[in-house]
Amino acid sequence: ELAMSEAFDEEEVAPAKVDAFVGLQPREVARLRLSTIPAFRLLSLDHRVNPYIDAVKQGRRLPTVPCRWSWMAVYRKDYVIWRMDLDGAAFAALEEISRGRPLGRSLAAAAHRWSSTPEELEAAIKKWFGEWTREGFFAAVRARRRVDPRPRPTIRRL
């Protein structure tokens, strides 16, 4: 409930356009960093709560909530809160992306959690990114950060 409230109250940011990836070479794609919209939350839960939330919202009989790891993205699209169930590999990729990691590293995290064939992972990644892009998860696509050789000043707040 807290994640849904927070996502609803975040500022509105236009999602990145799908064509941001067009014409890029695989090596360039691996170095890209995606930023998520402010109204995006990623949850790792020890119970499958999405069916329970659906039942509460629809006034149905409450289901038994099994104690089993589940992962969910909570986001706002067109001023409506949405929840998307994720598998462990998709969660791993989104977790790395949301931490600002390069796309190659994010996909390696997904591969580490993947339990099927590489071909099925490739198909899953295409499906995930198509869905995540259509849903507006990403605010920006940017090239690899360049390291500024100048030292940054230390800022202290008292």
Secondary structure, DSSP 4 states (H G I P E B T S, - for coil): -HHHHHHHHSPP-PPPPGGGGTT--HHHHHH-EEEE-TTEEEEEESS--HHHHHHHHHTPPPPP--S--EEEEEEEETTEEEEEEE-HHHHHHHHHHHTT--HHHHHHHHHHH--S-HHHHHHHHHHHHHHHHHHT-EEEEEPPPPPPSSPPPP----
